[in-house]
């Protein structure tokens, strides 16, 4: 079963001028289940994971409502202010819905690059573990040191790094991203999403521009801790659904079929507890 472990829905009217801006014309509109369903059917994707794109709980409730009404949404990754005094209670309230699978603070947008390396997060993390939730890390390469400290502190929390930590593919930069990702991959509870890379590669990307980064992620995490996702509709800034599936098929062509199946679905089902 193919699983798209990273996609978004939004309504511009709900965003009050937040990202995306009008100049990103391909994605400056509403994106809802009716837009994605034909693509899933065309490519044989049975389930998706719907991921937050706004730092508020209203967005999480919006996603959970969509998930209850559209069976292809296998789970939701939502948002809670994890440093709020009542974070554990808020997490418990959201986790009462079995479609909530995880939480994601928008670390890449926060002014403090070390925000995640803070013992004050412990009560929220304990609540997440108690309710069987996972943690999506939306980070840039400069956050990886702080993320490693967080991951070391919370070894019972399943963690997945979104979009390979957004390496600087367009500029051809690999260091210190390579070493930092290897250090995180040495922690067995840390996983990584094979998603969002064409956006980082920029206009004119090709397979060979992506290959060193994908090969490194495979070497670090192995086929059992890599999880495929589209990052649709952000994907449309650089490619489209068919283009990204073709690219990942080419990049993973050397793997055994069982390993390909793990990356394209089985790992997501296990990590996000999708039936």
RANORLIN-V444949 format. One record per residue. N is the residue number from 0. RES is the residue in three letters. SS is DSSP state (2 for helix, 1 for strand, 0 for the rest). PHI is phi in radians with two decimals (none if undefined). D_FIRST is the distance of its C-alpha to the first C-alpha in whole Angstrom. Layout:
BEGIN
{{N,RES,SS,PHI,D_FIRST} {N,RES,SS,PHI,D_FIRST}}
END
This chain:
BEGIN
{{0,UNK,0,none,0} {1,UNK,1,-1.30,4} {2,UNK,1,-2.26,6} {3,UNK,1,-1.61,10} {4,UNK,1,-1.53,12} {5,UNK,1,-2.79,15} {6,UNK,1,-2.54,17} {7,UNK,0,-2.26,20} {8,UNK,0,-2.25,22} {9,UNK,1,-2.74,26} {10,UNK,0,-2.09,29} {11,UNK,2,-1.01,32} {12,UNK,2,-1.09,34} {13,UNK,2,-1.48,33} {14,UNK,0,-1.73,33} {15,UNK,0,0.87,37} {16,UNK,0,1.46,37} {17,UNK,0,-1.22,35} {18,UNK,0,-0.89,32} {19,UNK,0,-1.53,31} {20,UNK,0,-1.43,35} {21,UNK,0,-1.00,36} {22,UNK,0,-1.19,36} {23,UNK,0,-1.56,33} {24,UNK,2,-0.97,33} {25,UNK,2,-1.07,29} {26,UNK,2,-2.10,28} {27,UNK,0,-1.56,31} {28,UNK,0,-2.91,30} {29,UNK,0,-1.24,28} {30,UNK,1,-2.26,24} {31,UNK,0,-2.36,22} {32,UNK,2,-0.93,19} {33,UNK,2,-1.12,21} {34,UNK,2,-1.37,21} {35,UNK,2,-1.55,17} {36,UNK,2,-0.91,16} {37,UNK,2,-1.09,17} {38,UNK,2,-1.19,15} {39,UNK,2,-1.10,12} {40,UNK,2,-1.12,12} {41,UNK,2,-1.09,14} {42,UNK,2,-1.86,11} {43,UNK,0,1.26,8} {44,UNK,1,-1.56,7} {45,UNK,1,-1.55,6} {46,UNK,1,-2.45,8} {47,UNK,1,-2.31,11} {48,UNK,1,-1.99,13} {49,UNK,1,-1.59,17} {50,UNK,1,-1.97,20} {51,UNK,0,-1.05,23} {52,UNK,0,-2.40,26} {53,UNK,0,-2.39,29} {54,UNK,0,-1.49,31} {55,UNK,0,-2.68,32} {56,UNK,2,-1.32,30} {57,UNK,2,-1.05,31} {58,UNK,2,-1.09,28} {59,UNK,2,-1.13,26} {60,UNK,2,-1.14,27} {61,UNK,2,-1.02,26} {62,UNK,2,-1.17,22} {63,UNK,2,-1.10,22} {64,UNK,2,-1.13,24} {65,UNK,2,-1.08,21} {66,UNK,2,-1.12,18} {67,UNK,2,-1.18,20} {68,UNK,2,-1.75,21} {69,UNK,0,-2.31,17} {70,UNK,0,-1.17,14} {71,UNK,0,-1.26,12} {72,UNK,1,-1.40,13} {73,UNK,1,-1.45,12} {74,UNK,1,-3.08,15} {75,UNK,1,-2.19,18} {76,UNK,1,-1.86,20} {77,UNK,1,-1.85,24} {78,UNK,0,-2.35,27} {79,UNK,0,-2.48,30} {80,UNK,0,-1.23,33} {81,UNK,0,-1.25,33} {82,UNK,0,-1.80,37} {83,UNK,0,-1.21,38} {84,UNK,0,-1.02,40} {85,UNK,0,-1.73,38} {86,UNK,2,-0.96,35} {87,UNK,2,-1.03,34} {88,UNK,2,-1.19,35} {89,UNK,2,-1.15,33} {90,UNK,2,-1.11,30} {91,UNK,2,-1.06,30} {92,UNK,2,-1.11,31} {93,UNK,2,-1.21,27} {94,UNK,2,-1.23,25} {95,UNK,0,-1.09,27} {96,UNK,0,-1.53,24} {97,UNK,0,-1.14,21} {98,UNK,0,-1.37,19} {99,UNK,1,-1.35,20} {100,UNK,1,-1.90,19} {101,UNK,1,-2.93,21} {102,UNK,1,-2.29,24} {103,UNK,0,-2.52,25} {104,UNK,0,-1.29,29} {105,UNK,0,-1.56,29} {106,UNK,2,-1.04,31} {107,UNK,2,-1.14,31} {108,UNK,2,-1.72,33} {109,UNK,0,-1.45,36} {110,UNK,0,-1.19,39} {111,UNK,0,-1.75,39} {112,UNK,0,-1.12,37} {113,UNK,0,-1.73,38} {114,UNK,0,-0.90,36} {115,UNK,0,-1.33,34} {116,UNK,0,-1.59,36} {117,UNK,0,-2.59,38} {118,UNK,2,-1.02,39} {119,UNK,2,-1.13,39} {120,UNK,2,-1.36,35} {121,UNK,2,-0.97,35} {122,UNK,2,-1.05,36} {123,UNK,2,-1.16,33} {124,UNK,2,-1.11,30} {125,UNK,2,-1.04,32} {126,UNK,2,-1.14,31} {127,UNK,2,-1.07,27} {128,UNK,2,-1.10,27} {129,UNK,2,-1.04,28} {130,UNK,0,-1.74,26} {131,UNK,0,1.26,23} {132,UNK,0,-1.67,22} {133,UNK,1,-1.93,21} {134,UNK,1,-2.18,23} {135,UNK,1,-1.63,22} {136,UNK,1,-1.79,25} {137,UNK,0,-1.57,26} {138,UNK,0,-2.30,28} {139,UNK,0,-1.90,30} {140,UNK,2,-0.92,32} {141,UNK,2,-1.23,35} {142,UNK,2,-1.61,33} {143,UNK,2,-1.20,32} {144,UNK,2,-1.13,35} {145,UNK,2,-1.16,35} {146,UNK,2,-1.11,31} {147,UNK,2,-1.09,32} {148,UNK,2,-1.08,34} {149,UNK,2,-1.08,32} {150,UNK,2,-1.14,30} {151,UNK,2,-1.13,32} {152,UNK,2,-1.25,34} {153,UNK,0,-2.18,31} {154,UNK,0,-1.34,29} {155,UNK,0,-1.72,27} {156,UNK,0,-1.80,25} {157,UNK,0,-1.14,22} {158,UNK,1,-2.15,22} {159,UNK,1,-2.25,20} {160,UNK,1,-1.53,22} {161,UNK,2,-1.28,21} {162,UNK,2,1.00,21} {163,UNK,2,1.04,23} {164,UNK,2,1.20,26} {165,UNK,0,0.91,27} {166,UNK,0,-1.10,29} {167,UNK,0,-1.46,31} {168,UNK,0,-1.18,30} {169,UNK,0,-1.03,32} {170,UNK,0,-1.57,35} {171,UNK,0,1.24,34} {172,UNK,0,-1.55,34} {173,UNK,0,-2.08,33} {174,UNK,0,-1.89,35} {175,UNK,0,-1.54,35} {176,UNK,2,-0.91,32} {177,UNK,2,-1.00,31} {178,UNK,2,-1.19,33} {179,UNK,2,-1.14,32} {180,UNK,2,-1.20,28} {181,UNK,2,-1.09,29} {182,UNK,2,-1.16,31} {183,UNK,2,-1.19,28} {184,UNK,2,-1.13,25} {185,UNK,0,-1.20,28} {186,UNK,0,-1.59,27} {187,UNK,0,-1.18,24} {188,UNK,0,-1.59,23} {189,UNK,1,-1.78,23} {190,UNK,1,-2.06,20} {191,UNK,1,-2.55,19} {192,UNK,1,-1.61,17} {193,UNK,1,-1.55,17} {194,UNK,0,-2.74,18} {195,UNK,0,1.22,21} {196,UNK,2,-1.33,23} {197,UNK,2,-1.17,24} {198,UNK,2,-1.12,26} {199,UNK,2,-1.27,27} {200,UNK,2,-1.30,28} {201,UNK,0,1.45,30} {202,UNK,0,-1.04,31} {203,UNK,0,1.36,31} {204,UNK,0,-1.07,28} {205,UNK,0,-2.54,27} {206,UNK,2,-1.02,25} {207,UNK,2,-1.19,28} {208,UNK,2,-1.22,29} {209,UNK,2,-1.42,25} {210,UNK,2,-0.98,25} {211,UNK,2,-1.04,27} {212,UNK,2,-1.31,26} {213,UNK,2,-1.16,22} {214,UNK,2,-1.05,24} {215,UNK,2,-1.19,25} {216,UNK,2,-1.09,22} {217,UNK,2,-1.12,21} {218,UNK,2,-1.13,24} {219,UNK,2,-1.39,25} {220,UNK,2,-1.66,21} {221,UNK,0,1.23,20} {222,UNK,0,-1.24,16} {223,UNK,0,-1.60,15} {224,UNK,0,-2.23,17} {225,UNK,1,-1.77,16} {226,UNK,1,-2.26,13} {227,UNK,1,-1.39,12} {228,UNK,0,-2.62,13} {229,UNK,0,-1.61,15} {230,UNK,0,1.02,18} {231,UNK,1,-1.24,19} {232,UNK,0,-1.59,21} {233,UNK,2,-0.98,23} {234,UNK,2,-0.86,22} {235,UNK,2,-1.17,24} {236,UNK,2,-1.20,27} {237,UNK,0,-2.22,26} {238,UNK,0,-2.75,23} {239,UNK,0,-2.66,21} {240,UNK,2,-1.03,17} {241,UNK,2,-1.10,17} {242,UNK,2,-1.13,20} {243,UNK,2,-1.26,18} {244,UNK,2,-1.11,15} {245,UNK,2,-1.09,17} {246,UNK,2,-1.12,19} {247,UNK,2,-1.22,16} {248,UNK,2,-1.06,15} {249,UNK,2,-1.16,19} {250,UNK,2,-1.22,20} {251,UNK,0,-1.83,17} {252,UNK,0,-1.07,18} {253,UNK,0,-1.40,20} {254,UNK,0,-1.48,17} {255,UNK,0,-1.11,16} {256,UNK,2,-1.03,13} {257,UNK,2,-1.11,12} {258,UNK,2,-1.24,13} {259,UNK,2,-1.09,11} {260,UNK,2,-1.10,8} {261,UNK,2,-1.10,10} {262,UNK,2,-1.16,11} {263,UNK,2,-1.46,8} {264,UNK,2,-3.08,6} {265,UNK,2,-1.12,7} {266,UNK,2,-1.16,11} {267,UNK,2,-1.13,10} {268,UNK,2,-1.08,9} {269,UNK,2,-1.25,12} {270,UNK,2,-1.13,14} {271,UNK,2,-1.71,14} {272,UNK,0,0.99,14} {273,UNK,0,-1.79,11} {274,UNK,0,-1.26,10}}
END
